[in-house]
Amino acid sequence: MMQKSILFGSLAGAILGAVIGAGLGAISTTMNGILIGAGVGFALGILNGALVAALTVRTAGTTGGVSVGAYTGMAFGALIGGIVGAVLPKSVLMSAHTEGMPVLDALVIGRFETIVLFSFLLCVLGTMVGAWVSGRNLVPRNLNG
């Protein structure tokens, strides 16, 4: 069950991460921004999806339900996002400032804002992946007998 869940979580994370990244990249209103955002979202989605799926299998198992998976993904996704935002090189942050877009400047003006942005985005992604993985693994109980 663990390997199948990790594979499914990686796939779901990659697809959903690419969509979220492309949406964030669309702020730049350029095709390069959308493609780079989708690529980064794809890569982070695979990482986040695999880790959240593995942790969700451990916490929810076959009886935990969708809520346990969603909350597990929410907490762990925010943790992963905080780590990614904290280790992001300063050169990446400065390249967003050179584009002259006020929205991107506000999102990555400093280390704290970047950590909050990545924590939020990977929290959303982790919530979706965790709920989906735990929903697939849930074995319904027979309450009639």
Number of C-alpha atoms within 10 A of each C-alpha: 10 15 12 13 24 22 16 20 29 27 18 25 31 27 19 23 31 25 19 22 25 22 17 19 23 18 14 19 11 10 12 12 18 21 17 17 24 26 19 18 29 25 19 23 30 24 17 30 35 25 21 34 32 22 20 32 23 14 16 23 19 16 15 18 21 22 16 21 30 27 18 27 32 24 18 23 29 26 18 22 24 21 14 17 20 17 10 13 11 11 9 10 18 14 12 19 18 10 11 11 13 12 13 18 17 13 19 21 16 13 17 13 14 21 24 17 18 22 25 18 20 30 26 21 28 36 27 24 33 36 25 23 30 28 20 14 23 15 13 9 8 6 5 4 4
